[in-house]
Amino acid sequence: MPPSSTILLDVLSEARTQILDNWLSEAEGQNPSESQREHARELLQAFGAVLRSGDPADQRSPEWAAVKKQLEAISASRAAQGSTSGETSAFVLALKSALFGALTPKVGGDPAVLLELVTSLTAQVDAMAQWTADAYQRSREDIITRQQHELLELSTPVVKLWDGVLAAPMIGTLDSSRTQLVMEALLQRIVETEASIAIIDITGVPTVDTLVAQHLLKTVTAIRLMGADCIISGIRPQIAQTIVHLGIDLQSVTSKATLADALGLAMKRLGYTFRKDS
């Protein structure tokens, strides 16, 4: 074990509580939360295991794996709370100041030993801060991906309008991933409800181009393969003109101007008739 690691371990053993308090005070202020204290305590414990491993510079060791796992937990927690990457890294970097303060009385006036300790400690804590920044970025990307998927699900609901009639009102721009989600949701609901007619309402879709039309045709085809029929509603005059100008062939698809018209057609196909009471 390097001499610097031996001295660091002695300091951690003798002044762990003081180091922890000073670290949290600098990083979080006077009133750190219990979760922040617990994260710091566990990271300090994992860092001690790295120092005892005999080769603290080997970041592929099982001991470093435990440190990285704890750093990932810290990053994920802070990303979910809205902290920035810089704030998360600063939390880890604040450990250096707390350790330097505890080391100075231990080393005394030996500049060579102090230089070795500062160099070694700086490299190790900086490595933890860098790993924290990388883990934070991955955590944020996971959160954003999950939120995007949740928003897609919320923006493409499949509702039951009547026995045998489903509707999927769509709002916003259509792309491949969203159309695939709509297709999967519709097909699953057709199986669950044994619906015979599905209405895709595009009143809230701002534009329809060749790609969007192809997506719609694929969805209609998939619905028909399930034994159900499909009606597209909400084709406004501007969208109708665009479809004609693009030369897109939707003649095989039943379409209506409004969702109400599509529902009326669906009810008629199912054999329902309505009359207004006088």
matplotlib code that plots the C-alpha trace (Angstrom):
import matplotlib.pyplot as plt

x = [0.0, 1.4, 2.5, -0.1, -2.9, -1.8, -1.8, -5.2, -6.7, -5.4, -7.0, -10.3, -10.3, -9.4, -11.4, -14.2, -17.0, -15.1, -14.3, -17.9, -19.3, -16.8, -17.5, -21.2, -20.9, -18.9, -21.0, -24.5, -24.4, -25.5, -28.5, -27.8, -30.6, -30.5, -30.2, -27.3, -25.5, -26.2, -24.8, -21.7, -21.2, -21.5, -19.2, -16.6, -16.8, -16.4, -13.4, -11.8, -12.1, -10.3, -7.4, -7.2, -7.2, -3.4, -3.6, -5.9, -4.9, -6.4, -9.9, -10.9, -10.7, -13.9, -13.3, -13.5, -16.6, -18.3, -17.3, -18.6, -21.9, -22.3, -21.5, -24.1, -26.7, -25.7, -26.0, -29.3, -30.8, -29.6, -30.6, -34.1, -34.1, -33.2, -29.5, -27.1, -24.1, -21.8, -23.5, -23.3, -19.6, -19.0, -20.5, -17.8, -15.0, -15.8, -14.4, -10.8, -11.0, -12.3, -9.6, -6.8, -7.9, -7.7, -4.4, -2.4, -2.0, -1.2, 1.6, 3.2, 5.9, 7.1, 6.6, 7.5, 4.9, 2.3, 3.0, 2.6, -0.7, -2.1, -1.1, -2.6, -5.8, -6.4, -6.2, -8.5, -11.2, -11.0, -11.6, -14.7, -15.9, -15.5, -17.3, -20.1, -20.4, -20.6, -23.1, -25.2, -25.4, -26.5, -29.1, -30.5, -30.7, -32.6, -35.0, -35.6, -36.1, -38.6, -40.4, -40.6, -42.1, -44.6, -45.6, -46.0, -48.4, -50.3, -50.5, -51.8, -54.7, -57.0, -60.5, -63.6, -66.4, -69.0, -69.2, -67.1, -65.7, -62.3, -60.8, -57.2, -57.2, -53.8, -52.2, -48.9, -46.4, -46.4, -43.2, -42.2, -41.8, -45.1, -47.0, -45.6, -46.8, -50.3, -50.3, -49.3, -51.8, -54.7, -54.0, -53.7, -57.0, -58.7, -57.7, -58.8, -62.2, -62.9, -63.6, -64.6, -64.0, -61.1, -61.1, -57.9, -58.6, -55.9, -57.7, -54.7, -52.1, -50.7, -49.4, -49.6, -46.8, -45.8, -44.1, -47.1, -49.5, -47.3, -47.4, -51.2, -51.5, -49.4, -51.5, -54.7, -53.3, -52.3, -55.8, -57.4, -55.2, -56.6, -60.1, -61.2, -62.0, -60.4, -61.8, -59.5, -61.2, -60.2, -58.9, -59.2, -59.4, -55.7, -54.6, -56.9, -55.3, -51.8, -52.6, -53.9, -50.9, -48.5, -50.3, -50.9, -53.4, -55.8, -58.7, -58.6, -59.0, -62.4, -62.1, -64.4, -64.1, -64.8, -64.7, -68.5, -68.9, -66.6, -68.5, -71.8, -70.5, -69.1, -72.5, -74.2, -71.9, -72.6, -76.4, -77.3, -79.8, -80.5, -83.4, -84.0, -86.9, -89.4]
y = [0.0, 3.4, 5.6, 8.3, 5.7, 4.7, 8.3, 8.9, 5.8, 6.9, 10.3, 8.8, 6.5, 9.2, 12.1, 10.6, 12.5, 15.8, 15.2, 14.3, 17.4, 19.8, 18.2, 18.6, 22.1, 23.3, 21.4, 21.8, 24.6, 24.4, 22.2, 19.2, 16.7, 13.2, 11.7, 14.0, 12.9, 9.3, 9.6, 11.3, 8.7, 5.8, 7.4, 8.1, 4.5, 3.2, 5.5, 4.1, 0.6, 1.8, 3.1, -0.3, -2.2, -1.7, 0.0, 3.0, 4.0, 0.9, 2.1, -1.3, -2.9, -4.1, -1.4, 1.3, -0.4, 0.2, 3.8, 4.3, 2.6, 5.1, 8.0, 6.8, 6.7, 10.3, 11.5, 9.8, 11.2, 14.8, 14.6, 13.7, 16.6, 19.1, 19.7, 20.6, 18.5, 21.2, 21.2, 17.4, 17.4, 20.2, 18.1, 15.4, 17.9, 19.5, 16.3, 17.5, 20.5, 18.5, 15.9, 18.5, 20.2, 17.0, 15.9, 19.1, 18.5, 14.9, 15.5, 18.4, 20.3, 17.6, 19.1, 16.0, 13.9, 16.7, 17.0, 13.2, 13.3, 16.3, 14.8, 11.4, 12.7, 15.3, 12.6, 10.3, 12.8, 14.4, 10.9, 10.5, 14.0, 13.1, 9.8, 11.7, 14.1, 11.2, 9.3, 12.5, 12.9, 9.3, 9.8, 12.9, 11.1, 8.3, 10.7, 12.6, 9.4, 8.1, 11.5, 11.6, 8.1, 9.1, 12.2, 10.2, 7.8, 10.8, 12.5, 9.4, 8.0, 5.2, 5.7, 3.6, 5.7, 2.9, -0.8, -1.9, 1.6, 3.0, 6.4, 7.6, 11.5, 12.7, 16.1, 17.4, 16.2, 12.6, 10.7, 7.0, 6.4, 8.0, 6.3, 3.0, 3.7, 4.6, 1.4, -0.8, 0.9, 0.6, -3.0, -3.9, -2.2, -3.9, -7.2, -6.2, -4.7, -6.8, -3.6, -3.7, 0.0, 2.3, 6.0, 7.9, 11.6, 14.0, 17.2, 18.2, 17.3, 20.6, 19.2, 16.0, 15.2, 12.1, 10.5, 11.1, 9.7, 6.6, 6.1, 6.5, 3.9, 1.4, 1.9, 1.4, -1.8, -3.2, -2.5, -4.2, -7.3, -7.5, -7.8, -4.3, -1.3, 2.1, 5.6, 8.7, 11.9, 15.6, 16.1, 19.9, 21.7, 22.8, 19.2, 17.9, 20.3, 19.3, 15.6, 16.3, 18.4, 15.7, 13.1, 10.9, 8.1, 7.7, 6.5, 3.1, 4.8, 5.9, 9.6, 12.1, 15.8, 15.6, 13.1, 13.4, 12.4, 9.5, 8.3, 8.6, 6.5, 3.9, 3.7, 3.3, 0.4, -1.3, -1.0, 1.7, 4.4, 7.6, 10.1, 13.3, 13.4, 16.0]
z = [0.0, -0.9, 2.1, 1.0, 1.2, 4.7, 5.9, 4.3, 5.9, 9.3, 8.9, 7.7, 10.8, 13.3, 11.9, 9.8, 11.5, 11.2, 7.5, 6.8, 8.6, 6.9, 3.5, 3.8, 5.3, 2.3, -0.3, 1.1, 3.6, 7.3, 6.9, 4.6, 4.2, 5.6, 2.2, 1.3, 4.6, 3.8, 0.3, 1.6, 4.4, 1.9, -0.6, 2.1, 3.2, -0.4, -0.9, 2.2, 0.7, -2.4, -0.3, 1.5, -1.8, -2.1, -5.6, -5.4, -9.0, -10.5, -11.4, -12.7, -9.3, -7.5, -4.8, -7.5, -8.9, -5.5, -5.6, -9.1, -8.1, -5.3, -7.5, -10.0, -7.2, -6.2, -9.8, -10.4, -7.2, -7.9, -11.6, -10.5, -8.0, -10.7, -9.8, -12.6, -13.6, -12.2, -8.8, -8.7, -9.5, -7.0, -4.3, -4.9, -5.4, -2.0, -0.4, -1.3, 0.9, 3.9, 3.5, 3.0, 6.2, 8.1, 6.5, 7.3, 11.1, 10.4, 7.9, 9.8, 7.9, 5.6, 2.1, 0.2, 1.9, 1.6, -2.1, -2.6, -0.7, -2.5, -5.9, -5.1, -3.5, -6.2, -8.9, -7.1, -6.2, -9.7, -11.1, -9.0, -10.0, -13.7, -13.3, -11.5, -14.4, -16.9, -14.7, -14.3, -18.1, -18.5, -15.7, -17.4, -20.7, -19.1, -17.5, -20.7, -22.7, -20.1, -20.0, -23.8, -23.9, -21.2, -23.2, -26.3, -24.4, -23.0, -26.4, -28.2, -26.0, -27.3, -26.1, -26.4, -27.9, -28.1, -28.1, -31.0, -31.7, -30.7, -31.3, -31.3, -31.3, -32.4, -31.6, -32.9, -35.4, -36.5, -36.9, -37.2, -33.5, -32.6, -35.4, -34.2, -30.7, -32.0, -34.1, -31.1, -28.8, -31.2, -32.1, -28.4, -27.6, -30.6, -29.1, -25.6, -26.6, -29.7, -31.5, -35.2, -36.1, -35.2, -35.8, -36.2, -35.7, -37.0, -36.3, -34.1, -36.6, -38.1, -41.4, -43.5, -45.9, -47.8, -44.8, -42.5, -45.1, -45.4, -41.6, -41.6, -44.5, -42.6, -39.5, -41.5, -43.1, -39.7, -38.3, -41.2, -40.8, -37.3, -38.8, -37.9, -40.2, -39.9, -40.5, -40.6, -39.5, -39.1, -42.6, -42.9, -46.3, -46.1, -45.4, -48.2, -50.7, -49.5, -50.0, -53.5, -54.5, -53.2, -55.3, -52.2, -52.9, -49.9, -51.9, -50.2, -46.8, -45.5, -44.3, -42.7, -42.0, -38.3, -35.5, -35.2, -38.8, -38.4, -35.3, -37.2, -40.0, -37.6, -35.8, -39.1, -40.1, -36.8, -37.5, -35.1, -36.0, -34.1, -34.2, -32.4, -30.0, -30.9]

ax = plt.figure().add_subplot(projection="3d")
ax.plot(x, y, z, "-o")
ax.set_aspect("equal")
plt.show()
